[in-house]
Amino acid sequence: MNGDVLILGSIDRFRADDVGTSFWHAHSGFQRADGVYGPLIVREYDRNDVYRNRYDYDLREHVITVSDWTNMTTLEKFTGHFHNDVDNKANDILINGMGVLAAINGTFKTPRATFRVKSGFRYRFRLINAGVLYCPIQFSIDEHNMTIIATDGKPVESVVVQSIVIYAGERFDFILEANQPATRNYWIKAKGFADCSNYKCSQLAILSYEDGGQDENASPTAGIQVNDNMTVPGLVFIFLFILIYIFFCLCLIYVYFL
């Protein structure tokens, strides 16, 4: 199987012997950290794909790349850290280069990434972590299970999971069954740990059913987001906790002065 790759206006020809989900990235300076990377997918012939009968579609628009993100260039970030002016931690997470981001002087919003499916079909998704920091990312899709079928380009024994923790450079292929109500959208969630925990880095994308008739960019109704960090059910829980705490304090005061 021969492949052609366009690199900076020239064609690089090579023989693609290893099938699977990979990604390319720059090796000069901080270019990779500043976003010079992308997916590199080599698809297997159907007759050789051990999981071909388990999914209906393997679409290029279902390649998901997550990465850590800083609110300044990597050169500024690490030279500033060297001089003890700034830290060297991630400020946020991107999903396919998109999402709500924490800017230096507040928050600015870019469109969220949206992934489309149709009810009753099974889709092969390819998940890539192109990050550069020690930032494992927990990935999940509301109300949908994921069946992992490959890691780092190699098929594995399938396993059904509710979330995936993916480190920098890792890749996971999973099958998603579009078996939930099509009349609403669903959050795709990426939450960072370790170097991504200082600023509580997280990001959201949207899974939308084409046959549902709703706006593909409409925010999902379940777990309504407040400031993109706290859900309404979470706020209700905090409110109830405060009421219980106040009641407990009043009881102590009553007993003490009784």
C-alpha positions as CSV (number, residue, x, y, z in Angstrom):
1,M,0.0,0.0,0.0
2,N,1.6,3.3,-1.1
3,G,0.9,6.6,0.5
4,D,1.4,10.3,-0.5
5,V,1.8,12.9,2.2
6,L,1.8,16.7,1.5
7,I,4.4,18.4,3.6
8,L,5.0,22.1,3.2
9,G,4.0,22.1,-0.5
10,S,6.0,19.0,-1.5
11,I,4.9,15.4,-1.8
12,D,6.6,12.8,0.4
13,R,6.0,9.3,-0.9
14,F,6.4,6.2,1.3
15,R,5.2,2.7,1.6
16,A,2.7,2.4,4.5
17,D,3.4,-1.0,5.9
18,D,2.0,-0.5,9.4
19,V,-1.8,0.0,9.4
20,G,-3.7,1.7,12.2
21,T,-4.1,5.0,14.0
22,S,-1.0,7.2,14.2
23,F,-0.2,10.9,14.1
24,W,2.6,13.0,12.6
25,H,4.3,16.0,14.3
26,A,7.1,18.4,13.9
27,H,10.5,17.8,15.4
28,S,11.9,21.3,15.2
29,G,12.0,23.5,18.3
30,F,8.6,23.9,20.0
31,Q,6.6,23.4,16.8
32,R,4.8,20.3,17.9
33,A,3.8,21.9,21.2
34,D,2.5,24.9,19.3
35,G,0.2,22.8,17.1
36,V,2.3,21.4,14.2
37,Y,0.8,17.9,14.2
38,G,-2.1,15.9,12.8
39,P,-3.6,12.4,12.4
40,L,-2.0,9.8,10.2
41,I,-4.5,7.0,9.5
42,V,-3.6,3.9,7.5
43,R,-6.7,1.9,7.0
44,E,-6.6,-1.9,6.8
45,Y,-8.1,-3.8,3.9
46,D,-11.6,-5.0,4.9
47,R,-10.7,-8.6,4.4
48,N,-7.8,-8.2,6.9
49,D,-9.7,-6.2,9.5
50,V,-10.6,-8.5,12.3
51,Y,-13.3,-6.1,13.6
52,R,-14.8,-5.1,10.3
53,N,-18.1,-6.8,11.0
54,R,-18.4,-4.9,14.3
55,Y,-18.9,-1.5,12.8
56,D,-20.7,0.1,9.8
57,Y,-18.6,3.3,9.2
58,D,-15.0,4.4,9.6
59,L,-15.1,8.1,8.7
60,R,-12.3,10.6,8.5
61,E,-14.5,13.1,10.4
62,H,-14.5,10.7,13.4
63,V,-10.8,11.1,14.2
64,I,-10.6,12.9,17.5
65,T,-7.3,14.6,18.6
66,V,-7.0,15.8,22.2
67,S,-4.1,17.9,23.4
68,D,-3.0,20.1,26.2
69,W,-2.9,23.9,25.5
70,T,-1.1,26.9,26.9
71,N,-2.2,30.5,26.7
72,M,1.1,31.6,25.3
73,T,3.7,30.2,22.9
74,T,5.7,27.3,24.2
75,L,8.9,29.4,23.9
76,E,7.4,32.1,26.1
77,K,6.0,29.5,28.6
78,F,9.3,27.6,29.2
79,T,11.6,30.6,29.1
80,G,9.3,32.3,31.6
81,H,9.4,29.2,33.8
82,F,13.2,29.2,33.6
83,H,13.2,32.7,34.9
84,N,10.6,31.8,37.5
85,D,8.0,34.2,36.0
86,V,5.4,31.7,35.0
87,D,4.7,28.0,35.6
88,N,5.1,25.2,33.1
89,K,1.6,23.8,33.4
90,A,-1.1,23.5,30.8
91,N,-3.9,26.1,30.8
92,D,-6.5,24.1,29.0
93,I,-7.3,21.2,26.7
94,L,-8.3,21.2,23.0
95,I,-10.5,18.7,21.1
96,N,-9.6,18.9,17.4
97,G,-8.1,22.3,18.1
98,M,-11.4,23.7,19.4
99,G,-13.3,24.5,22.6
100,V,-13.9,27.1,25.3
101,L,-10.4,28.3,26.4
102,A,-9.0,30.2,29.4
103,A,-7.3,33.3,28.0
104,I,-4.8,35.4,30.0
105,N,-7.3,38.2,30.5
106,G,-10.5,36.1,30.9
107,T,-12.2,33.4,28.9
108,F,-12.8,33.5,25.1
109,K,-14.9,31.0,23.2
110,T,-14.3,29.3,19.9
111,P,-16.8,26.8,18.4
112,R,-16.8,23.4,20.0
113,A,-16.0,20.3,17.9
114,T,-19.1,18.4,16.8
115,F,-19.3,14.8,15.7
116,R,-22.3,13.5,13.8
117,V,-23.9,10.1,13.8
118,K,-27.1,8.4,12.7
119,S,-29.4,6.3,14.9
120,G,-28.9,2.5,14.5
121,F,-25.4,2.6,13.1
122,R,-22.0,1.6,14.6
123,Y,-19.1,3.9,14.1
124,R,-15.3,3.4,14.5
125,F,-13.8,6.4,16.2
126,R,-10.0,7.0,16.4
127,L,-8.8,8.9,19.5
128,I,-5.3,10.5,19.6
129,N,-3.5,12.4,22.4
130,A,-1.1,14.8,20.7
131,G,-0.2,16.5,23.9
132,V,3.4,17.3,25.1
133,L,3.1,17.7,28.9
134,Y,2.5,15.0,31.5
135,C,-1.3,15.4,31.1
136,P,-3.3,12.2,31.1
137,I,-6.8,12.9,29.8
138,Q,-9.9,11.1,30.8
139,F,-12.2,10.8,27.7
140,S,-15.9,9.9,27.8
141,I,-19.2,10.4,25.9
142,D,-22.4,11.0,27.9
143,E,-24.8,8.0,28.0
144,H,-22.7,6.0,25.4
145,N,-20.4,3.1,26.0
146,M,-17.2,2.7,24.0
147,T,-15.9,-0.7,22.8
148,I,-12.1,-0.5,22.5
149,I,-10.7,-2.5,19.6
150,A,-7.2,-1.2,19.1
151,T,-4.5,0.7,20.9
152,D,-1.5,2.4,19.4
153,G,-2.4,1.1,15.9
154,K,-2.7,-2.6,16.9
155,P,-5.9,-4.6,17.4
156,V,-6.6,-5.8,20.9
157,E,-9.2,-8.0,22.5
158,S,-12.4,-5.8,22.6
159,V,-13.5,-4.4,25.9
160,V,-16.5,-2.2,26.7
161,V,-15.7,0.9,28.8
162,Q,-17.4,4.1,30.0
163,S,-14.2,6.2,29.8
164,I,-10.7,6.1,28.5
165,V,-7.5,7.6,30.1
166,I,-5.1,8.5,27.3
167,Y,-1.5,9.7,27.7
168,A,0.5,11.8,25.3
169,G,1.3,9.9,22.2
170,E,-1.2,7.1,22.8
171,R,-4.1,6.2,20.4
172,F,-7.3,4.3,21.0
173,D,-9.7,3.0,18.4
174,F,-13.2,2.4,19.7
175,I,-16.7,1.5,18.4
176,L,-19.6,3.7,19.3
177,E,-23.2,2.5,18.8
178,A,-25.6,5.3,18.1
179,N,-28.4,3.8,20.2
180,Q,-29.5,6.7,22.3
181,P,-32.5,9.1,21.7
182,A,-31.7,11.2,18.7
183,T,-33.7,14.2,19.8
184,R,-30.9,15.7,21.8
185,N,-27.1,16.2,21.8
186,Y,-24.6,14.6,24.1
187,W,-21.5,15.9,25.8
188,I,-18.1,14.5,24.8
189,K,-15.8,15.2,27.8
190,A,-12.1,15.5,28.2
191,K,-10.7,16.0,31.7
192,G,-7.0,16.5,32.4
193,F,-4.9,15.3,35.4
194,A,-1.3,15.8,36.6
195,D,0.1,18.8,34.8
196,C,-3.4,19.6,33.7
197,S,-4.8,19.7,37.2
198,N,-3.3,23.0,38.3
199,Y,-5.9,24.9,36.3
200,K,-8.5,22.1,36.3
201,C,-8.2,21.7,32.6
202,S,-11.1,20.2,30.8
203,Q,-12.9,20.5,27.5
204,L,-16.2,19.6,25.9
205,A,-17.3,18.6,22.4
206,I,-20.7,17.6,21.1
207,L,-22.1,14.3,19.8
208,S,-25.1,15.0,17.6
209,Y,-27.6,12.7,15.8
210,E,-28.2,13.7,12.2
211,D,-31.7,12.2,12.3
212,G,-32.8,14.1,15.4
213,G,-33.6,17.4,13.8
214,Q,-31.9,19.5,16.4
215,D,-29.2,22.1,15.9
216,E,-25.9,20.2,15.9
217,N,-24.2,22.9,17.9
218,A,-26.9,23.2,20.5
219,S,-25.7,22.5,24.1
220,P,-26.9,19.1,25.4
221,T,-29.8,19.4,27.8
222,A,-28.6,16.8,30.3
223,G,-26.3,18.2,32.9
224,I,-26.7,21.8,31.8
225,Q,-23.3,23.6,31.9
226,V,-22.8,26.6,34.1
227,N,-19.6,28.5,33.2
228,D,-18.5,25.3,31.5
229,N,-17.3,23.9,34.8
230,M,-20.3,23.1,37.1
231,T,-23.6,21.4,36.1
232,V,-26.9,22.4,37.5
233,P,-27.3,19.0,39.5
234,G,-23.9,19.8,41.0
235,L,-25.0,23.3,42.1
236,V,-28.2,21.7,43.7
237,F,-26.0,19.3,45.6
238,I,-23.8,22.1,47.0
239,F,-26.9,24.1,48.0
240,L,-28.4,21.2,49.9
241,F,-25.0,20.6,51.6
242,I,-25.0,24.2,52.8
243,L,-28.5,23.9,54.1
244,I,-27.7,20.8,56.1
245,Y,-24.5,22.4,57.4
246,I,-26.5,25.4,58.6
247,F,-29.1,23.2,60.2
248,F,-26.4,21.2,62.0
249,C,-24.8,24.4,63.3
250,L,-28.1,25.7,64.6
251,C,-28.7,22.4,66.4
252,L,-25.3,22.7,68.1
253,I,-26.0,26.2,69.2
254,Y,-29.4,25.2,70.6
255,V,-27.9,22.3,72.6
256,Y,-25.1,24.4,73.9
257,F,-27.4,27.2,75.2
258,L,-30.2,24.9,76.4
